[in-house]
Amino acid sequence: MKRSQKKKIIKKHATHERDTGSPQVKIEILSERINKLSEHLKMHDKDNSSRRGLLSMVGQRRKLLNYLKIHDPKGYEQLTTKLKIRATGGATSPAVAGSSSSSPVHAAAPAKPTHKPVAKAKGKSKPKAKAKSSKK
């Protein structure tokens, strides 16, 4: 990505004049890099080094999105709709989870297993003795 493109992105999403590190700016920059790299990988499908870098960038963007979802849910919604990024079931904010309501929300208890787990033998198993052949 060229410096001029990066500056345009920063100007567009900056929360104040000298903002270069807010989550919105970082997510937008990562999204631009991800889009460019995914176009590259469509042409060069065997470029596994770039694919690894792409996965790393996607993971970093997901972490930033989870942070933004917790600390600024409205900003998160605006950014995901603008960038056309699908929302996943990552971290949730307390307001979204319903913890601020007066009645507590209880999750269903996990079902008990119907079978008992098989106990593993302790120690090493002894090798079976070979049968002696009757041929002489």
Summary of the structure (lengths in Angstrom):
residues: 136
radius of gyration: 26.9
end to end distance: 81.1
largest distance: 96.3
contacts: 250
relative contact order: 0.08
helix: 52%
strand: 0%
